[in-house]
Amino acid sequence: MKWIAFIVTQQPNIEEKIKEAPDSGYEIGVVIGSYLPFVVLIGIAYAIYYYNKKKRGS
């Protein structure tokens, strides 16, 4: 539940950075940097799920 509060509190900070961005490349970097940790965590969770599913199947 704490991560939901973290995401909600970080959202305005991201919007401010995008508004103050010097160019579009900076905006893309902010967006990628904001979502990349979540994508990595989802990938790790899926890998653990797949490993455990395969382990139980045999």
DOMIVEX-219579 format. One record per residue: residue number from 0; x, y, z of N, C-alpha, C, CB in turn. Coordinates in pm, whole numbers. Glycine has a CB too. Example, Ala and Ser with C-alpha at 12.3 -4.5 7.8 and 13.67 -1.06 7.14 Angstrom:
<nodes>
num = 0, n_east = 1319, n_north = -569, n_up = 780, ca_east = 1230, ca_north = -450, ca_up = 780, c_east = 1320, c_north = -330, c_up = 780, cb_east = 1131, cb_north = -447, cb_up = 905
num = 1, n_east = 1285, n_north = -225, n_up = 708, ca_east = 1367, ca_north = -106, ca_up = 714, c_east = 1290, c_north = 3, c_up = 787, cb_east = 1408, cb_north = -60, cb_up = 572
</nodes>
This chain:
<nodes>
num = 0, n_east = 81, n_north = -120, n_up = 0, ca_east = 0, ca_north = 0, ca_up = 0, c_east = 85, c_north = 127, c_up = 0, cb_east = -92, cb_north = 0, cb_up = 120
num = 1, n_east = 205, n_north = 116, n_up = 55, ca_east = 290, ca_north = 235, ca_up = 59, c_east = 334, c_north = 277, c_up = -80, cb_east = 413, cb_north = 209, cb_up = 146
num = 2, n_east = 348, n_north = 180, n_up = -172, ca_east = 391, ca_north = 215, ca_up = -308, c_east = 285, c_north = 293, c_up = -381, cb_east = 426, cb_north = 89, cb_up = -387
num = 3, n_east = 158, n_north = 272, n_up = -348, ca_east = 50, ca_north = 352, ca_up = -410, c_east = 63, c_north = 497, c_up = -367, cb_east = -90, cb_north = 296, cb_up = -372
num = 4, n_east = 88, n_north = 517, n_up = -238, ca_east = 107, ca_north = 654, ca_up = -188, c_east = 230, c_north = 717, c_up = -252, cb_east = 122, cb_north = 654, cb_up = -34
num = 5, n_east = 334, n_north = 639, n_up = -273, ca_east = 455, ca_north = 689, ca_up = -337, c_east = 427, c_north = 735, c_up = -479, cb_east = 565, cb_north = 582, cb_up = -336
num = 6, n_east = 353, n_north = 653, n_up = -554, ca_east = 320, ca_north = 687, ca_up = -693, c_east = 237, c_north = 815, c_up = -698, cb_east = 245, cb_north = 572, cb_up = -761
num = 7, n_east = 140, n_north = 826, n_up = -609, ca_east = 53, ca_north = 943, ca_up = -608, c_east = 131, c_north = 1069, c_up = -573, cb_east = -63, cb_north = 924, cb_up = -509
num = 8, n_east = 224, n_north = 1058, n_up = -478, ca_east = 302, ca_north = 1176, ca_up = -440, c_east = 405, c_north = 1213, c_up = -545, cb_east = 370, cb_north = 1152, cb_up = -308
num = 9, n_east = 453, n_north = 1118, n_up = -624, ca_east = 553, ca_north = 1147, ca_up = -725, c_east = 494, c_north = 1205, c_up = -853, cb_east = 630, cb_north = 1023, cb_up = -757
num = 10, n_east = 368, n_north = 1181, n_up = -879, ca_east = 306, ca_north = 1224, ca_up = -1004, c_east = 317, c_north = 1375, c_up = -1028, cb_east = 160, cb_north = 1183, cb_up = -1004
num = 11, n_east = 286, n_north = 1461, n_up = -931, ca_east = 300, ca_north = 1605, ca_up = -957, c_east = 445, c_north = 1645, c_up = -989, cb_east = 252, cb_north = 1684, cb_up = -837
num = 12, n_east = 539, n_north = 1580, n_up = -926, ca_east = 680, ca_north = 1609, ca_up = -952, c_east = 715, c_north = 1579, c_up = -1097, cb_east = 769, cb_north = 1528, cb_up = -856
num = 13, n_east = 663, n_north = 1470, n_up = -1151, ca_east = 688, ca_north = 1433, ca_up = -1290, c_east = 625, c_north = 1537, c_up = -1383, cb_east = 632, cb_north = 1293, cb_up = -1320
num = 14, n_east = 504, n_north = 1577, n_up = -1352, ca_east = 437, ca_north = 1677, ca_up = -1436, c_east = 512, c_north = 1809, c_up = -1437, cb_east = 293, cb_north = 1699, cb_up = -1388
num = 15, n_east = 568, n_north = 1849, n_up = -1322, ca_east = 646, ca_north = 1972, ca_up = -1314, c_east = 773, c_north = 1961, c_up = -1400, cb_east = 682, cb_north = 2004, cb_up = -1168
num = 16, n_east = 838, n_north = 1846, n_up = -1393, ca_east = 960, ca_north = 1827, ca_up = -1471, c_east = 930, c_north = 1834, c_up = -1621, cb_east = 1026, cb_north = 1692, cb_up = -1437
num = 17, n_east = 819, n_north = 1777, n_up = -1662, ca_east = 784, ca_north = 1781, ca_up = -1804, c_east = 750, c_north = 1923, c_up = -1848, cb_east = 665, cb_north = 1686, cb_up = -1833
num = 18, n_east = 681, n_north = 1998, n_up = -1763, ca_east = 647, ca_north = 2138, ca_up = -1797, c_east = 773, c_north = 2223, c_up = -1813, cb_east = 556, cb_north = 2200, cb_up = -1689
num = 19, n_east = 873, n_north = 2196, n_up = -1728, ca_east = 995, ca_north = 2276, ca_up = -1729, c_east = 1104, c_north = 2216, c_up = -1820, cb_east = 1049, cb_north = 2289, cb_up = -1588
num = 20, n_east = 1069, n_north = 2117, n_up = -1898, ca_east = 1167, ca_north = 2049, ca_up = -1983, c_east = 1222, c_north = 2142, c_up = -2090, cb_east = 1104, cb_north = 1926, cb_up = -2048
num = 21, n_east = 1353, n_north = 2140, n_up = -2113, ca_east = 1412, ca_north = 2225, ca_up = -2215, c_east = 1380, c_north = 2179, c_up = -2358, cb_east = 1562, cb_north = 2230, cb_up = -2195
num = 22, n_east = 1363, n_north = 2048, n_up = -2377, ca_east = 1329, ca_north = 1997, ca_up = -2510, c_east = 1255, c_north = 1863, c_up = -2497, cb_east = 1458, cb_north = 1979, cb_up = -2598
num = 23, n_east = 1214, n_north = 1808, n_up = -2610, ca_east = 1134, ca_north = 1685, ca_up = -2606, c_east = 1217, c_north = 1565, c_up = -2563, cb_east = 1073, cb_north = 1659, cb_up = -2743
num = 24, n_east = 1346, n_north = 1568, n_up = -2584, ca_east = 1431, ca_north = 1457, ca_up = -2541, c_east = 1431, c_north = 1442, c_up = -2390, cb_east = 1573, cb_north = 1477, cb_up = -2591
num = 25, n_east = 1429, n_north = 1554, n_up = -2321, ca_east = 1424, ca_north = 1551, ca_up = -2175, c_east = 1292, c_north = 1494, c_up = -2128, cb_east = 1445, cb_north = 1692, cb_up = -2117
num = 26, n_east = 1183, n_north = 1531, n_up = -2194, ca_east = 1050, ca_north = 1479, ca_up = -2158, c_east = 1047, c_north = 1327, c_up = -2172, cb_east = 941, cb_north = 1543, cb_up = -2246
num = 27, n_east = 1103, n_north = 1277, n_up = -2281, ca_east = 1105, ca_north = 1132, ca_up = -2303, c_east = 1187, c_north = 1064, c_up = -2195, cb_east = 1163, cb_north = 1100, cb_up = -2443
num = 28, n_east = 1297, n_north = 1122, n_up = -2157, ca_east = 1381, ca_north = 1066, ca_up = -2050, c_east = 1309, c_north = 1062, c_up = -1917, cb_east = 1508, cb_north = 1145, cb_up = -2037
num = 29, n_east = 1234, n_north = 1165, n_up = -1885, ca_east = 1158, ca_north = 1168, ca_up = -1760, c_east = 1052, c_north = 1059, c_up = -1759, cb_east = 1093, cb_north = 1306, cb_up = -1739
num = 30, n_east = 982, n_north = 1042, n_up = -1870, ca_east = 877, ca_north = 940, ca_up = -1878, c_east = 938, c_north = 800, c_up = -1867, cb_east = 798, cb_north = 954, cb_up = -2011
num = 31, n_east = 1045, n_north = 776, n_up = -1941, ca_east = 1109, ca_north = 644, ca_up = -1935, c_east = 1163, c_north = 618, c_up = -1794, cb_east = 1224, cb_north = 634, cb_up = -2039
num = 32, n_east = 1225, n_north = 715, n_up = -1735, ca_east = 1280, ca_north = 700, ca_up = -1600, c_east = 1173, c_north = 680, c_up = -1495, cb_east = 1363, cb_north = 819, cb_up = -1565
num = 33, n_east = 1054, n_north = 729, n_up = -1521, ca_east = 945, ca_north = 715, ca_up = -1426, c_east = 882, c_north = 576, c_up = -1432, cb_east = 840, cb_north = 820, cb_up = -1451
num = 34, n_east = 870, n_north = 521, n_up = -1551, ca_east = 801, ca_north = 393, ca_up = -1567, c_east = 894, c_north = 273, c_up = -1570, cb_east = 721, cb_north = 396, cb_up = -1692
num = 35, n_east = 1020, n_north = 292, n_up = -1597, ca_east = 1113, ca_north = 180, ca_up = -1608, c_east = 1122, c_north = 95, c_up = -1480, cb_east = 1250, cb_north = 231, cb_up = -1642
num = 36, n_east = 1129, n_north = 154, n_up = -1362, ca_east = 1135, ca_north = 69, ca_up = -1242, c_east = 1014, c_north = -22, c_up = -1228, cb_east = 1146, cb_north = 156, cb_up = -1118
num = 37, n_east = 895, n_north = 26, n_up = -1265, ca_east = 775, ca_north = -57, ca_up = -1255, c_east = 778, c_north = -169, c_up = -1357, cb_east = 650, cb_north = 28, cb_up = -1274
num = 38, n_east = 828, n_north = -142, n_up = -1476, ca_east = 838, ca_north = -245, ca_up = -1579, c_east = 937, c_north = -353, c_up = -1535, cb_east = 882, cb_north = -183, cb_up = -1713
num = 39, n_east = 1047, n_north = -313, n_up = -1474, ca_east = 1146, ca_north = -409, ca_up = -1426, c_east = 1087, c_north = -495, c_up = -1315, cb_east = 1272, cb_north = -336, cb_up = -1376
num = 40, n_east = 1014, n_north = -433, n_up = -1222, ca_east = 952, ca_north = -510, ca_up = -1114, c_east = 850, c_north = -609, c_up = -1166, cb_east = 887, cb_north = -416, cb_up = -1014
num = 41, n_east = 772, n_north = -569, n_up = -1266, ca_east = 675, ca_north = -659, ca_up = -1327, c_east = 747, c_north = -776, c_up = -1394, cb_east = 586, cb_north = -584, cb_up = -1429
num = 42, n_east = 857, n_north = -748, n_up = -1461, ca_east = 935, ca_north = -854, ca_up = -1524, c_east = 992, c_north = -952, c_up = -1422, cb_east = 1048, cb_north = -794, cb_up = -1605
num = 43, n_east = 1042, n_north = -901, n_up = -1313, ca_east = 1094, ca_north = -989, ca_up = -1207, c_east = 982, c_north = -1073, c_up = -1147, cb_east = 1163, cb_north = -906, cb_up = -1096
num = 44, n_east = 867, n_north = -1012, n_up = -1122, ca_east = 753, ca_north = -1086, ca_up = -1067, c_east = 709, c_north = -1197, c_up = -1162, cb_east = 636, cb_north = -992, cb_up = -1039
num = 45, n_east = 705, n_north = -1167, n_up = -1291, ca_east = 666, ca_north = -1269, ca_up = -1389, c_east = 768, c_north = -1382, c_up = -1393, cb_east = 651, cb_north = -1207, cb_up = -1528
num = 46, n_east = 896, n_north = -1349, n_up = -1386, ca_east = 1000, ca_north = -1452, ca_up = -1389, c_east = 987, c_north = -1544, c_up = -1268, cb_east = 1140, cb_north = -1388, cb_up = -1393
num = 47, n_east = 961, n_north = -1488, n_up = -1152, ca_east = 942, ca_north = -1570, ca_up = -1031, c_east = 818, c_north = -1657, c_up = -1046, cb_east = 929, cb_north = -1480, cb_up = -906
num = 48, n_east = 710, n_north = -1599, n_up = -1098, ca_east = 587, ca_north = -1675, ca_up = -1120, c_east = 611, c_north = -1790, c_up = -1217, cb_east = 475, cb_north = -1582, cb_up = -1173
num = 49, n_east = 677, n_north = -1763, n_up = -1328, ca_east = 703, ca_north = -1865, ca_up = -1429, c_east = 793, c_north = -1976, c_up = -1373, cb_east = 769, cb_north = -1802, cb_up = -1553
num = 50, n_east = 894, n_north = -1938, n_up = -1297, ca_east = 985, ca_north = -2036, ca_up = -1237, c_east = 908, c_north = -2127, c_up = -1141, cb_east = 1100, cb_north = -1964, cb_up = -1162
num = 51, n_east = 825, n_north = -2068, n_up = -1056, ca_east = 749, ca_north = -2149, ca_up = -960, c_east = 644, c_north = -2235, c_up = -1029, cb_east = 681, cb_north = -2059, cb_up = -857
num = 52, n_east = 583, n_north = -2185, n_up = -1134, ca_east = 484, ca_north = -2263, ca_up = -1209, c_east = 552, c_north = -2382, c_up = -1275, cb_east = 413, cb_north = -2175, cb_up = -1316
num = 53, n_east = 667, n_north = -2362, n_up = -1334, ca_east = 741, ca_north = -2469, ca_up = -1401, c_east = 790, c_north = -2571, c_up = -1299, cb_east = 861, cb_north = -2410, cb_up = -1481
num = 54, n_east = 831, n_north = -2525, n_up = -1182, ca_east = 882, ca_north = -2613, ca_up = -1076, c_east = 771, c_north = -2704, c_up = -1024, cb_east = 942, cb_north = -2529, cb_up = -961
num = 55, n_east = 650, n_north = -2653, n_up = -1009, ca_east = 538, ca_north = -2733, ca_up = -959, c_east = 487, c_north = -2832, c_up = -1063, cb_east = 423, cb_north = -2642, cb_up = -915
num = 56, n_east = 502, n_north = -2798, n_up = -1189, ca_east = 451, ca_north = -2883, ca_up = -1297, c_east = 526, c_north = -3014, c_up = -1311, cb_east = 458, cb_north = -2809, cb_up = -1425
num = 57, n_east = 649, n_north = -3021, n_up = -1265, ca_east = 727, ca_north = -3145, ca_up = -1284, c_east = 719, c_north = -3239, c_up = -1167, cb_east = 870, cb_north = -3112, cb_up = -1310
</nodes>
